[in-house]
Amino acid sequence: MPLHAYFDRIGYRGPTEASLAALTAIHRAHIDSIPYENLALHLGGENTLDVSDFHEKIVTQGRGGWCYEMNGTLTWALAEIGFAVTRGAGAVARALIGDEAQDNHLIGFVDLDRRYVVDVGLGDGPSEPFPLEERSWSEGPLQFRLERLDRTWWRFHNHALGMAPSFDFTEEARELASFQPMCTRLQTAEWSPFVSYAMVIRRTPSGYRALRDTTWIEVANNQRREREIRSLEEYRAHLDEILGVSLGENVETLWQNASARAETRATEA
């Protein structure tokens, strides 16, 4: 898995020494270039926890990925460069659903002058790594906060218009294989939002754009706008734009399935 191919994928031409400047630039380039997406699950595929599969999908095929793939790829690349990297487990929405959320998110830690959290796998979270310390900060109009809950747990608070309001995490080092039980459940369980919605999210300087089944979402300058997509042609145009690569005939399959789910939800409402 050539590192230069990853750099080409994210359009990175900066320094490659293990420095905060390089870490910040690579993290931001990844966010800017690679969308968050779970479309493979809705095309009959399976997302694995194999770094070579991450590389094939994200780098070679020019696709996006969900948290395991996105942060799995970034932490691999950082380790290849020479950063001191460990992987950790997050729990998105643990504040709402408790410990059932454990392992539904993968993050990374990088040790430089202090410990930093790296996370390109939330979809609409920070564009840059952030120090592991209690603090509030902003990126443009987006406000974030990191809170220490107790001696074990931290809580990251996303911006007010984020898809996920928060996730909790510990500093325990984890291997990719340890996420397999939750990785499987998130791809198969009826309660999983990844099963219920086909999603693509791309971060922007002042927010994000997202396609969630048949709903187009734009967040910019602390305002959120949503509208329903009514046709295959419109869906294809938005999907091609936000994903950055055409899925060809697979778009029709995605549209048909997303439309059916949207109709079912409207009927049950």
N, C-alpha and C positions, 0 to 999 in steps of 0.2 A: 504494500500500500504506500505509494510514493507521497511524501509530504508535499512535494512541489505541486502535485495535482490538487491537493486540498487548497493550497495557496491560490492556485489558478481559479478554483471554484469560487472562492470568496473575494477574488480580485486583490489579494494582499501582496504588496511589494515592499513592505517595510522591514525593519530590523528583525532578526530572529534569535537574538540573545535572550536569556531569561531575565527580563526586566519588566517593571511595571508598565513602562511605555509600550513595549511590545505586547504584553498581555492585554492591555486596554484596547490597542489598535486591532488585534486579532479578534477579540471578543466582539467588538463593534462591527468589524467587517463580516463576521459570521452572521450576526443579526441582520445586517443590511442586505445580505445576499441570499440567505436560505430561509424559506418560509417554514413555519410550523404546519404540519399536516398529518392526517391519519387516513388518507384515501386508500391505502393498500388494503385496509380492513374491509372496505366497501367494494373492493374489486376481487374478492375471493383470495386475497393474499394473507400472509402472516408476518408480523414483525418479530424478528428474533432479537437475541441479545448478543449477537456475534459482531465484533467490530468490523470484520471484513464485509459483512452484509451492510453495515452502516455505510461503509466507504463506497460500496458498489451502488447503493441507492442514491446517496446524497452527492457524492463526488462524480462518479462515472455517469450515472443517469441524469444528474442535474435536478433531482427531486428535493423535497423537503423531508421532514421527519417529525416524530413526536419526541417527548423528553428523553427517553432512553437512547434514541438514535442521535438526537441533536447534541446532548451533553456527552454522550458516549463518544461521538466523533471529536468534539472539542477537547475533551480531556485526553483522548489518545494523541491528538496533534500536539497539545501542550507538553505532554510527557516526551514525545519524540524530539521536541525542540530542546528539552532539558530542564523544564520547570519541575519543581517538586509538587506533584499532583496526587491527590487522593479523591476517591469518589465517595459520596455520601447519599443517604436516603432522605427524601422529603415526604411530606404528607399533606397534599393539597386539600384544603377544606377540613382539616382536622379540628379546627375551631367549631365546625358545625356538626360533623359526623363522628368525631372521636377517633380512637385508634384504628378503626377499620380503614382509615385512609393511609396507614403506614405503608411505605414502599411504592405509592402511586406516583412518585416523582423521583428523578435522579438529578443530583446536583454535583458540583465539583468544588474542591478546595485547593488553593494554590498558596504555598508558603513563600513569601518574599521577605520584606522588612517586617511584615506581619501577615496574618492569614486573611486571604480574600475568598469570597464566594464567587464562583463563576456559574452562570445559569443562562443558557441561550434556549432553554427548552420549555419556557412557560408560555411563549407565544407573544405576549404583550408586556413582558416585564422589563427590567432595566437593560439598557443597551451596553452597559459597562459593568465590569466586576466591581464588587463593593466590599469594603473591609468588614470583617466579622467583629462588629462592635455595635452597641446600642446607638442608634443615630437616626435622623431623618435627613432626607436629601431630595433633590429634584433633578429631573432631566427635562429641560424646557418646562412645559406646563404640567408635567406629570410628577406627582409627589409620592415618594416611597418612604417606608419606615422599617427598621429592624429592631425587634424587641427581644430581650432575654426573658423567658418565662420562668425558668428555674435553673438549677445547676446542670440540667441535661438538655433542655429544649430551648430552641430559638423559634421566633415567629417572624416571618417576612410578611409585611403588609403591602399588597399591591396598590396601584393608584386607584382612585375612586371609580373609574369606569372600566376597570380591568375585568376580563372574563372570569378569573378566579380571584376572590378577595384576599386570600392569604394562603401560605403554606408554612408548616412547621418542619423543623429538621434538627438532628443532632449532629455531633462531630464524629460519630463512629465511622471508621473506614469500612467500606463495603466493596465486595466483588460484584461484577455484573451478574454472575450466575445467581446470586442470592435474590435478585429481583424476579426470578422466573415465575414463582407462583402468582404474584400480582400482575405481572406482564400478561400471563395467560388469562387471568380473570378479566382484565380490562378489555381483552379482545373477544371475550365470549359471553360474559354475564349480561343478562337483560338490563340490569340496573346501570351498566356502564355508559357514561356519556359518549364514549368513543364508539360504542355500538349504535347508540341512538342518533348520532349526528356525524355526517361527513364534514370535516372542518379544514379550512386553510386560513392561517393568520399571518399577516406580514406587518412587521413593526415599521412605523414611520417616525420622523423626527418629533412630531407633536402628538402621536397616538398610535393607531394601527388601523388596518383594513382587514376585514374578515368575511369569509363566506362560510356560513353555518347552515348546511342543508340548503334551503331555498331563500335564506335571509342574507342580504348584503348589509354589512355593518361598517360604518366609518366613524372613528373617534379622532377628533382633531381639536386642539385648543380647548380642552375640557367640555366639549360638546359631543354627544353621541347621536347618530342618525341611523335609522334602520329602514329598510324597505324590502318588500317581497319580490322575488324574481318570478316572472310569469311565463317564460319561454325557454326552450332549449338553447336557442341562439344567444339570448341574453346571458344565460348561465355559462355557456361556453366562453363568451367574451370575458366575463368576470373571472372565470377560473383560469383561463390562459394568462390573463393579466397578473393575477395575484400569485399564481404558482410559478410563472416564469418559463414554463415549458408546456407544450401541447401533449395531451393524453390521447389524442386521436379518437378512435371509436369508443374508448372507455368513458368518454364524457357523457355519451348517451345513457350508458348504464348508470352512472352516478346520478344523472338528472332524473331518470325514471324512479330510482329507489328513493332519492331525496324527496321528490314530489309526492310519492306514496306515503312516506312518513309524515310529511307536512299535512297532507289531507287527513290522515288518521288523527294527528294531534288536534287539528281544527274540529273534527267531529266529536272528539272526546272532551273538548273544552266546555 
